[in-house]
Amino acid sequence: MNELEIKKLIIECLELEDITPDDINSDEPLFVDGLGLDSIDALELGVALHRAYGVKMDAEDETTREHFYSVESLTKFVASQCNQSVEGVV
């Protein structure tokens, strides 16, 4: 799992037809400025991440906002969650 996969997931699950992975800067905000996503997009993206990677998030947890800040921060979060899942199984 890498930033390109996360970008493709964002584009696919949010049906961003006019955007390519190259159009999304990894360190720019996903919400308001930057890509301009909203709270409904965050919910849809959270569901897509759960389906694709088994990631669990708490909408009430303040760190969730930090994880969803950019593609870069989201990729790191998903990778850390995937690593925890693998470690828990082993």
N, C-alpha and C positions, 0 to 999 in steps of 0.2 A: 504494500500500500504506500502510495506516494502522493505528492501534490497534484500531479496530473490526473490520477484516479479520482481524487476529491473534486477537482475542477469538473471532470466529466460527470461525476455524480450530481453535482450542483446543477449543471446545465440540463441533464436528463430529468431529474426529479422535479425541477422547477419549470421545465419546458421553456428554457431560454433559447429560442430558436435562432435569434440573430447574434448569438455570442459563441465564440470559440474558446477553448482553453487558453489560447494565447492572449485573448482579450482580458483575462482575469489576472491581475497582478497578485502574487502570493502574499505580499505584505500589506496590501491595502485593505481597508475595512470592507466587510461584506454588507454591512447595513448602513442605511442613510447615505452617507458619502460613499465613495467607492462604487461598489456594485449596486447599491440601492435596494437591498432586500428589506422586507418588513417582517413583522411577527408571525404572520401566516407562513411566510417562506421559511422561517426558522423552525416552525412546527413540522412542516413537510420535510425539511432537510434532516431534522432529528429522527423522524420515522425512517427515512431512507438510509441514514447511517446505522440505525438499529437493525434494519433488514439486511444491509450489506455486510456489516462488520460485527453485529451483536453488541454494539455500544449502548450503554444505558446512561441516561442523563436525567438530572433532576432540574426541572424548569425553575424551581424556587431557589436553587443554589446559585449564589452570585458568581461562582467560578465558571458556570456554564456560559455566561456572557463573555467572559475572557476567552474561553475555548472557541467560541463562535466569532471572535473578532475578525479573523482573516483566514485565508486558506492555509497559511503557514501554521497558525496556532491550532486550527482544527485538525490538520494532519498530525501534528505532534500529540494532540489529545487522543485521537483515534488510535495512533500507534501505541501509546501508553496503555490504553484500555485493552487493545488486542494482546499486548505483552502480558498484562495481568491475567487475562483469560487463559492464555497458554500456560503460564506459570501455575495457575490454580488447578489445571487439569493434570499436569505432570506430577 
